[in-house]
């Protein structure tokens, strides 16, 4: 058991908990987004282009709404931890920052929970809160985008299983979906991120030399609402 934990900790980082990313870093959470959005967001945050996309802007003014969300999120996580412990899970760690290098990029993030499950061994738990209307759709299966994100956490931490635990925001109803880690899918997702990084660098050079860009074409399943809410839909080739 001690050896397993030591091996997992090799991918933990002692850096200050921060959501700022370096040029070649990608957040694990980007796995839930359309590749086109990831491409434009990364491109527009490059300092040499002297422009920044609104979805990565930093707000320095106190935001009471966000503070309320963080407080509610902390309460939710505490409730989840206690519930899992009562079900026989042993809590190993929570909210640790992890990172892993892959070819030209580094992927970073904060996992929610790492537990020892009595039936599945070491397991990462990704906690998602949902409104009652949305929670109803999560009872039978997890969102495919959430699956990609949670699977990457499990891949980096080298756990055999992971779960996505949905919590209904009003009455704290919970449903947990447990899956085996899919290393093949994780590698597919990492290869795509590395390709996006390569295309971002190429596009940046093109823009600096006076060129224009309307975006690369990265195939991906998209919902209409996702394109409608995207900040980059006016320059995206995939936008109809």
N, C-alpha and C positions, 0 to 999 in steps of 0.2 A: 504493500500500500504506500509506504513512504517513498519507494522508488518511483511509482507511478506519479505521485504528486510532484516529485522533484523534476521529472521529465516534462510535466505540464508547465511548471514554473519557468522553464527555459524560454518560453515565449511571452512571459510577463515582462513588463517594463517598469522601471522605477521612476520614469519621467513624471513630471507634474501632470495631473489630470487636466488635459486641455483638448479642445476640439480643433485647434489650428492644425493645418496640414502643410507639409513641405511639398515641393514641386512633384516629387515622384511618389507621394503617399496618397492612398485612397482609403476612405472610411469603409468599414465592412457594411455599413448601412446603405452604401451606394448600390449594393446588390439588388435592392428592391426597386431601383429606378430603371427607367428606359435607358439603354446605352446612349441614345442621342442626347438625353439630358445630362448624363454624366460627362459626355464629351464637351458640350458647351459650357457646363459649369466649371470644369477644370480649365478649359481654354481661357475663359473670361476672368479667372482669378490670377492668371500669370502676371507678375509685376511689370514685365517688360512691355506688355501691351497697354499698361496704364488704364485698365478698365476692370470693373468688377461687376459680376452678375448680382442682381439683387438677392438671389437666394443664398449667397454666402456673405452678405453684409453683416457687420457687427453693430449691435445697438448698445450704446453706453448708458442711455437713460434708463432709470429704474422702470421695470415693466411688471406691474402688479399682477397682470393676468398670467404671465409666465411664472412668476414667483408662486402663484397659487397652484399652477400645474405641477411645478416641482415638488411642492409640499404634498399635494395629493398623490403624486407618483411615489414619493418616499413612503407614505403611509400604505400605499398599495403593495409596494415591495416588501415592507415589513410584514404585512398580513400574509402575503404569499409564502415568505420564509417560514413563518410559524406554522402555516398549514402543511407545508411539505414535511417539516420536521415531525409533526403529529402523525403523518402518514408513513413514517419510518425512514425518511431520507435524512442523511447526515450532511449538514451544510459545511462545505470546505472553504468556499470563498465567494465573495460577491463584489460586483462593480470594480473589478480589476482591469487595468488597461493591458491589452495584448498587442503584439505586432509580429508580422512574419514577412520576410523578404521573398520575393518571387521574381526571378529574372531581373527586369529593370525597375520594378516597383516594390513598394512596401505597403502592406495592407495593415490598417490599425483599427482599433475599436475598444469598446468596454463591454465585456460580457455581463449579463445580469447575475446569474447564479451558477455555481459549480457544486454539484451534490453527488453523494454516493447513494445511488438508488438500490434498494434491497433486491430488485428484480433485474435491473439493467446495468449495474455497476456505475462507473463514472459517467455522469450525464451533465451536459450544459442545459440550462433552462433560460429561454428567452421569454420575458414577460411582456405581454401586450395588453393594454387596456382598451376597452371598446364601449361605445355607447350601446344601450339596450337594443336598438334597431340593428346595429352592425354585429353585435354579439350573437344574435340569433343565427347569422350565417356562418359563424365560426364553430358552432357546436359539433357539427358532423365532420368537418375537415378544416385544416389550416389554409390560410391564404398562400398561394404558390410563391408569391414574392417573399413572404416571411420565411418560407421554407429555405430559400436560397441563403438568406441572411443567417439564419440559425445554423444551417449546415456549415457555413464558413467558420462560425465560432467553434463548432465541434471539430472541424478539420484542423484548425490552428492549435486547439488545445489537445488534439489527439484523443478525444473521447469516443467510445464506441457508439454512444447514443446521444441524442439531443431531444429536447422537447420545446414546443411552443405552448405557452400557458396564457390563455386569454382570461382576462378579468373584466366582468361587467361593472361599469363605473358606479352605478347607483346602489345596487344591493350586494356587490362583490361576489356574484356567482362566478364560479371558475370552471374551466374545462381545459384539460391538458392533453395534447396530442404528442405521442412519443414516436420517434423515428430512429432508424439506424443511420449512422453517418455515411454519407455517399461521397467518398473521396474523388471518384471520377467526375461527378458534377462540380465539386469544388474546384478541381483543376480546370474544367471548362470555363468556369466563371473567372478564374484568375488569368487564364490565357486571354479572355476577352478584355479584361481590365488592362492588361499589358499592351494589347493591340490599341486600345483607346489612348493610352499614354503615348505610344509611338505616333499616332495620328495627331494628337494634340501638339506635340513638338513640331511636326511637319507643318501643321496649319499655322502655328505661331511664327515660324520663319517666313511663311508665305505672306502673312499679314504685315510683318515688319518691313517687308520689301515692297509694300504698296499693293499687294493683291487683295482680292475680296474672297469671301468664303460663305457658302450657304450650308455647309455642314456635310459630314460624311454620312454614308448610309450604313447603319448597323442594324441588321435584322433583329426584330424583337416583337413579341406579342404586346399589343397596346390596347388599352381600353379608351373609349372616347373621352371619358372624364379625365384620364391622365393627360391626354394631349391638350384638353381644354384648360387645365390648371397649370400647364407647363409655361414657364417664363420665356421659353425659347421657341415657342411654336410658330412665330412669325418668320423664322429663318431656317426652320427644319424641313428637310426634303421629304420627310415622312408625313408631314402635316398636309392633309388633303384640303 
